[in-house]
């Protein structure tokens, strides 16, 4: 195995520690150097080098800091001079748009596009306790929810997301958090298809905001199931439509201006799909229309957001004339 760069040793050590406790992770360990090299290849995105440099330029921070991973705003309180705070603000802005949050880093409030804390408030009360569990967050973006999972006491949380921008946003937050989490929270810039098949390692797997982007939803559900240990819990959040077990909506080229949306089942149909995939104890724990307060443009995400993608004369419809975004959270268990 080729040696890893210094800035990758933390994730390598975290995998090694977990593999020591559970050998089922060992096959993935051998793939890390190749996956990191591909995920962070500067040829993948023209701005990748700029994001890397922005994080590298963040100033050294004092050891004394107050890290809160169990509050709605993931926050790190520490003492920064005015010039350091301005420097951090400008560097963090270079990583924009920030979509999942919010964060408070050294007095800098990162007001993200999504009020991800609202989603966590809806999801968290229904979860099997995360304390001591090994957790996979598929498509976790900047890692906001992963930090919240760690704040709930998870033993190991791995975010996977192929976006290099999200990787460097995560690393920026890591710079402020330091080792307050004991290295339990890690990010790998890969997709679910890069997770070894039938890994059977994680106690809880989250897939939030991913399924509707997959042209083969059953394949995605089976991939999630394969990553779970026997008896593990799946947390699935996705766009749905109203209807019965047979209702599945397939939009045209775009849905709410998104070009890569494929299948929007009803929550009842999705429960049926999960049963067909072999999951048990399938239950809908939340379903609601996304509001303009939960997803919106901010100083940290200045592009168009939900308000721009809905019919201005009828907020119950998208600009294409489809039902406005409705999201459901469904939990299911992998048989023991």
N, C-alpha and C positions, 0 to 999 in steps of 0.2 A: 504494500500500500504506500503510495506516495505521501510524503509529509505534508501536513496542512499548514497554511500560513498562520501566523500568530493570532490573527483576529478570528480564526475559525477553531482555535483550540478549545474554546468554551463549549461549543456544541459537540465537538468530538468527545470531550471529557464527559459531558452529560450522557451521551449515548453509551459510552464505555461503562459508566457507573450503572446505568439501567441494564445493560447487557450482562453485567456481572450478577445482577439480581435475577434476571430473566433472560435466558439464552435465546428466546424467540426473536429478540431484537438484533441478534448478531448478523443475520444476512443483510440487514439494512446498513449496519455499521460499515461494512466493506464498500458500500456504494457512495458514502458521503463525499469523498474527495471529488469524484466525477460529477456528482449532482451539484455540489457547491460551485465547481468550476463552470459548469454550464449555466446555472441559474444566475451567476454574477459575471458572465462573459460580457465585456464592454461592448461587443458588437451587437448584443441583443437590443440595446436601447441607447440612443445617442446621448441621453442625459445621465446615464448611469455613473460615469466618471465624476460628473459635477455633484451628484448626490453623495457619493463616497467621500469626496473632498470636503463637502459641507460638514459631514459628521466628524471627519478627522480634525477639522478646525475648531470644533467645540472646545472651550477652554477647560483646563483641569479644574475639578470641582473640589470643594472642601469635603473632608471625610464625614464631618458632622452633618447629617441630613435626616429629615423626617419623611419616610416613604409610606404613603397610604395606598394600598392596593385593594382595600375592602370598602372604598367609598365610591360614590357615583362618579366623581372626577378622580381619575388616577393622578395622584399628586406627589410631588417631591418638594418639600420645603427646605431651602438652604439659603445661605447668605451669599449674595452676588453683589458686586459693585455695579454702579450704573452702567459703566462701560462694558462689563461682562454681560449684563442683562441685554443691552442693546446688541452685542455681538451674538448672543444666543438667539435672540429674536430674529435677527437677519438670517442667520444660518438655518434655523428651523423653517423660516419662510421659503427658503430655497427648495425644501422638500415638498412644498404644496403641489397639488391639493391634498389636504388632510380630510379623509372621508369618515373614518371611525374614531370616536372619542366620546367624551372630552378628556383633555389632559391639562394639568397645571404643573409646569416645570420651572422651578426657581422664580415664581412670581409671574411667569408668562402663561396666560390662559390660551390654550389652543381650542378654539371653538369650531369643532368639526362639522362637516355637512350633516352627519347623522347624530342624533341624540342616542348613541348606542347604549347609554345607561338606561334609557327607557325600555329598550328591548331586554336588557339584562334583568330589570325589575320584573318583567313579565315572565321571564324564563326561569330564573333562579329558584323561586319557591317550589317548583315542581320537580327539581332535579334530585336524583339520588345524591346524598352528601358527597361533595368532591374531596373531602379531606382524605389524604393519603392515596388518592387515585391517580392513575396515569391517564392523561387527557390528550386527545388530538383535536386541534381546531382547524378544520379544512376551509381554505379560503378566508383565513382570519384577518386579512388586511393588515393594518398597522399593528395589530396585536392587542387592541384595547380589551377585548373579551378575555384573551389569554391572561393578561395581568389580573383581571377580576377572578379568573379561575384559580390562579396562584393565591390571590388574596383569600380565597375560600379554603386554602390549605392543601391544594393538590400537590402530590409528590413530584410530578413531572408534567409539564405542559409544553406541547410542541405545536407551533403554528406552521402550517404549510400554505404557501401562496406563491404562485410563480412570478408575481410582480416584483421586480427589483426595487421600485420606488417604495413599496410597502416594507421591503426588507430593510431599507436604510431608514425609514421612519421608525421602525422597531428598534434599530440600533441606536438611533438618537435618543429614544426614550430610555433604552438600556444605559446609555451614558449617564443619565440623571439618576436612574434607579440604583446603578452600581451593583453591588453584590447583596443588596438587601433581601433578595429572594433566594439567596443561596444557589444561584445558577439554575433554579428549577424551571425557568421559562426560556424557551429557545425558539428560533425561527429558522426554517429551512426553505429556500426559494424554489420549491417544486410543487407540482400538482398531485392530486390523488392518484393519478395513473403511475406516478413514480414510487408510490408506496408498495413494497413487496406484496405480492398476492397472498391472501390468507395469512397475514401476519399474526393475527390473533393476540395482540399485545395490549391494546388500550382498554381501560375500564370504561371510559366515556369517550364517545366521538361526537363532535359537533360539526354539522354542515349547515351553515346559516347563510342564505342568499347565494346558493350555488346551483341547486338542482335545476332551476329553470334555464340556466345557461348550458345545460348538458343535452346534446342531441340524442343521447341514449340514456334516459333516466333510470331504467332498470339496471343498466351496467353500473351507474353511479351508486345506486342503493346496494348493489352486491359488493362494490369496492369498499363502501363504508362498513358493511357487515364483516368483510374479510379482515379489516383492521381491528375489529373489536375482539376482545377476549371473550370466551364463553361466559354468559351471564352479564355481559356488558350492556351499557345503555347508549342508544342513539338519540341525539337531539337534532331534529331536522326542522329547519325554518325555511320556508319558500313561498313564492307567490302562488296564490290559489284563486279559484273563482267559486261562485256559489253554484250548488248543484248536488246531484245524487252520486251514487257510486260509479255511474257510467259517464259522468260529465268530465270531459277533458277539452280544454280550449287550446288551439294552436293558432297563434296570431300570424299576421303577414310578415313582411320583411322587418318591421319594427314594432315594438310595443313600448309605449311611453318613451319613444325616441331611442330605445335600446335596440341594436341590430341583432343581438345574439340571444334572443329569447325563444324557446322552443315549445315546451309543454307546460301548461298551467292546468293542473287537475283541480277538482274540488277537493276539499279536505277529506271527504268521505271516500273519494276515489283514491286519494293518496294512502289512506289507511288500508284500503284494499290492496294496493300495490305492495305495501310493506308486508302484509300478510302473505302475499304470493311469493315474496322474497324470503320467507321463513322467519320473519320477526314475530314476536309474541308481545302480549300486553300493550298493544298499539292504542294510543289515546291522544286526542287533540286537547292541548292544555291552554291554547290561546289562539284567537283568530280576530283580526281587526283590519280595517282600512287604514293605510298609512296616511298620517296627517301632514299638513304643510308645516307644522311646528316640529315634527320629528325629523324630517328631511328637508333641508333648505340650504341656500347659498349663505356663506359667511365670509368674513375677512380671510379665513384660512382655506376657503373653497369658493373661489369667485366665479366659477363657471356656472352654467345653467343647472338648475336642480328641479325638484319635483314640480314646483309651481309652473315652470316653463313647459312641462310635459303633459299638463292637463288642459282640457278644453277650458278656455277662460270664461266661457258662458255656461259651462256645466261641469263643475269640479268632480262629478261622479264618473266622468269619462276621460279617457286619455285623448291626446290630440289626434290620435288615429280613429277615435270613436269607440274604443274598447272600454270595458269596465276599469275603473281606476284601481291602482295597485292595492291588493288585499293580501295580507300575509298570515300564515298559520304556523304554529309551532306544534310539532307532533313528536312525542316520545315513544320509543319502542325498545324492546329488549332482544338481545341475541340469546337463543336458548343455551342453557348451561350445559 
